[in-house]
Amino acid sequence: MSATRTARTRPQIHMIDTEAERLSELAMNIEAAMPQVSELLLRETTRARTHRAAGIPADVVTMGAEVEYRDEASGVTRTVILAWPQDADIAAGRISILTPIGAGLIGLREGQQILWPDRDGRERDLTIVRVSQPDLA
């Protein structure tokens, strides 16, 4: 894989500091049961630039954010809400952070792309189209 391709697959990501800590703990707790997702999530939390919640840019995918993303191979656009495992409900559009796609979306900003494995291990080129933060009021 070329240096250009590798660099593009892992764009700079941002996370809320408390979410990054909670996600790291979650990833370590699922290591035996879900090694692929655990590894992906730990890698992402380790390399993320962390911010206090009030300082996170509005266009960053955080837990609870509504995310519109496009699969570049198929052209299909989906809108999902990134959820903690206990709040996930695929029928309601809430995908778990413990899915490969969920782990790949966290921390990305609008316009960024990432080459990321799906459940079957095939790499997908995903582009973040839009991010809406949850209403914290």
LINVENNOR-V651150 format. One record per helix or strand of 3 or more residues. SS is the DSSP state (@ for helix, = for strand). FROM is the first residue (numbers start at 1). LEN is the number of residues. If there is no record, write none. Layout:
# LINVENNOR-V651150
ss	from	len
SS	FROM	LEN
SS	FROM	LEN
This chain:
# LINVENNOR-V651150
ss	from	len
@	3	7
=	14	3
@	17	13
@	35	13
=	49	3
@	53	3
=	66	6
=	77	7
@	85	3
@	90	3
=	94	3
@	100	6
=	113	5
=	123	10
